[in-house]
Amino acid sequence: MRLLNEPYHRAVRFLGMNGRRTDPLLLWQLQIMEQALHAAGESVTLWLTSATEGPHGAGSMHPWGDAVDFDLVPDPGSVAEWERLLTICRTVLGVEFQLFYEQKPDGSNSHAHLELDPG
């Protein structure tokens, strides 16, 4: 699979990852979600922060290329604002995707997680 870089996927901004082995449907869905946010009048950009690289928990879909993590820039701040923006994103998701908000118990490392639903 060819590397999917910024000129190829203009709507998604890549940050510290190369996209190799990541299912192209995930990257395409990120573009669609960003377009939905813009159509709703939101001035946010999706920054892809993790795909297949790095440590992930047991049972994670990341190593298989079936999950990505992303941030919204500027940072929404509160969990409620994250959920409001992700609700807009969910309106354009296909049934094969799951999207949810994640953060560490101490409140750090807030981001969204998008994965292809294996079931």
C-alpha positions in Angstrom: 0.0 0.0 0.0 1.3 3.5 -0.8 1.9 5.9 2.0 -1.0 8.2 2.4 0.5 11.7 2.9 -1.0 15.2 3.2 -1.1 15.9 -0.5 -3.1 12.8 -1.0 -5.5 13.4 1.9 -5.7 17.2 2.0 -8.5 17.5 4.5 -6.7 15.5 7.2 -3.6 16.9 8.8 -1.1 14.2 9.8 0.9 14.6 13.0 3.7 12.1 13.8 2.5 9.0 12.0 2.9 7.6 8.5 -0.4 5.9 7.8 1.1 2.6 6.6 -1.2 -0.4 7.0 -4.0 1.8 8.2 -7.2 0.9 6.4 -7.9 3.7 3.8 -11.5 3.7 4.8 -10.6 5.2 8.2 -8.6 8.0 6.6 -11.4 8.6 4.1 -13.9 8.7 7.0 -11.8 11.3 8.8 -12.1 13.6 5.8 -15.9 13.2 5.7 -16.1 13.9 9.4 -14.0 17.1 9.1 -16.2 18.2 6.1 -19.4 17.6 8.3 -17.9 19.7 11.1 -17.1 22.5 8.6 -20.6 22.3 7.1 -22.0 22.7 10.6 -20.1 25.9 11.0 -17.3 24.5 13.2 -13.8 25.8 12.8 -11.9 22.8 13.8 -9.3 20.6 12.1 -8.8 16.9 12.6 -5.2 16.0 13.5 -4.4 12.3 13.1 -2.2 11.4 16.1 -2.0 7.6 16.2 -2.5 4.7 13.8 -0.5 1.5 13.8 2.5 2.8 15.7 3.2 3.1 19.4 1.9 1.1 22.4 -1.8 0.3 22.6 -3.9 -1.7 25.0 -4.6 -5.4 24.8 -7.2 -6.1 22.2 -6.6 -2.8 20.4 -7.5 -2.6 16.7 -4.5 -0.2 16.1 -1.8 -2.7 15.3 -4.1 -4.3 12.6 -4.7 -0.9 10.9 -8.3 -0.9 11.9 -8.2 2.1 14.4 -6.9 5.6 14.5 -6.8 8.3 17.2 -7.2 12.0 16.4 -7.3 15.4 18.1 -9.4 18.4 17.2 -7.6 21.7 16.8 -8.3 23.9 18.5 -8.9 21.6 21.5 -12.6 21.5 22.5 -11.6 21.8 26.2 -14.4 20.1 28.0 -15.7 16.5 27.6 -19.2 18.0 26.9 -17.8 20.0 24.0 -15.9 17.0 22.6 -19.1 15.0 22.7 -21.0 17.7 21.0 -18.5 17.8 18.1 -18.3 14.0 17.9 -22.1 13.9 17.7 -21.8 15.9 14.5 -19.2 13.5 13.2 -21.4 10.5 14.0 -24.1 11.8 11.7 -21.9 10.9 8.7 -20.4 7.6 10.0 -21.2 4.4 8.3 -22.5 1.5 10.4 -19.1 -0.2 10.2 -17.5 2.5 12.3 -17.3 3.2 16.0 -16.3 6.7 17.3 -15.7 7.6 20.9 -13.9 10.0 23.2 -10.9 8.7 25.3 -8.8 10.1 28.0 -6.6 8.8 30.8 -8.1 8.7 34.3 -6.1 11.8 35.3 -7.8 13.7 32.5 -4.7 13.9 30.2 -4.3 12.7 26.7 -7.8 13.5 25.5 -8.5 12.4 22.0 -11.1 10.7 19.8 -10.9 7.1 18.7 -12.3 5.8 15.4 -12.3 2.2 14.5 -13.8 -0.3 12.0 -16.2 -2.4 13.9 -15.1 -6.0 13.7 -18.6 -7.4 14.3 
